[in-house]
Amino acid sequence: MPPISLTPEERQFYQKNGYVHVRGLLTPEDAAAYRRESHALAERIGENDATWASQRGQGTRITHCHDVQFQSAAFSRLLLDERLTGVAQSIIGPNVQLHHCKMFIKPPEKGSPFPMHQDYPYFPHARHSMIAAIIHFDDAPDEKGCLRVAPGSQALGPLESVGADHHLPEFPLETATPIPAKAGDAIFMNYLLVHGSGINRSNEARTTLLVQMRDPEDEPLTEGHGSRGQGMMLAGVDPRREAFAFAWERKTA
Ligand SMILES: O=C(O)CCC(=O)C(=O)O
């Protein structure tokens, strides 16, 4: 499949609002195939609930798996798919590096919500090049707990947050802008954008892959969000000399 890049209008929209909704990034057939891969993976790993601490005890669940490229080669191919990396290059620049990825399946009727938050506090970087692409493998209307955002909130920079979930109560989920999506759509957003999502109350699962990417020259400000596969180049090159170090040359803690 040929690369996709953002149009000048889409780029302008991203700059202003901190996100862009790319419709039809994947074909419906591709999305359906990745949906099957995701649900087969969920069957293999079994119970693996990732409901956030503040949302536990309310009868909801969400299945997740980090770094799915280590579970199925189909996901390795998706990480390098030029439709994904082409849009990422339109936002980040020519060099795009994987930080981590995670599959989420919000089960029918009781799929856990995500409180409104920024991704920034989990893995702060000096130049804020970090973006997430949320790729939808099935339709995500509002009643399925689609993504909700506070457009333009990335311009506020890092915000003071509450608790382990880095919740931002001044941005209520109910009044945030819903972004209903179709199977194959992807939403690209900066890690400073305030976002969350509601409960899946529908009778079908919501299935997504979130791919977090950065410019390899953007320095992490903290340690501690390592992930299998972190540092893999998805597009372009890593120009830093220190990245080209043999294992025995690398500093150990
Ligand atoms: O998939 C969603 O609805 C949101 C996921 C999210 O906000 C996160 O993992 O940080």
The ligand as a Tripos MOL2 file, in Angstrom:
@<TRIPOS>MOLECULE
LIG
   10     9     1     0     0
SMALL
NO_CHARGES

@<TRIPOS>ATOM
      1 O1         -8.1910    3.9200   23.8210 O.co2     1 LIG1
      2 C1         -8.6650    4.8640   24.4390 C.2       1 LIG1
      3 O2         -9.8700    5.0890   24.4900 O.co2     1 LIG1
      4 C2         -7.7550    5.8180   25.1500 C.3       1 LIG1
      5 C3         -6.4600    5.1980   25.5200 C.3       1 LIG1
      6 C4         -5.6120    6.1200   26.3160 C.2       1 LIG1
      7 O3         -5.9770    7.2440   26.5750 O.2       1 LIG1
      8 C5         -4.2940    5.7210   26.7990 C.2       1 LIG1
      9 O4         -3.9300    4.5410   26.7190 O.co2     1 LIG1
     10 O5         -3.5700    6.6150   27.2850 O.co2     1 LIG1
@<TRIPOS>BOND
     1     1     2 2
     2     2     3 1
     3     2     4 1
     4     4     5 1
     5     5     6 1
     6     6     7 2
     7     6     8 1
     8     8     9 2
     9     8    10 1
@<TRIPOS>SUBSTRUCTURE
     1 LIG1         1 GROUP 0 **** ****
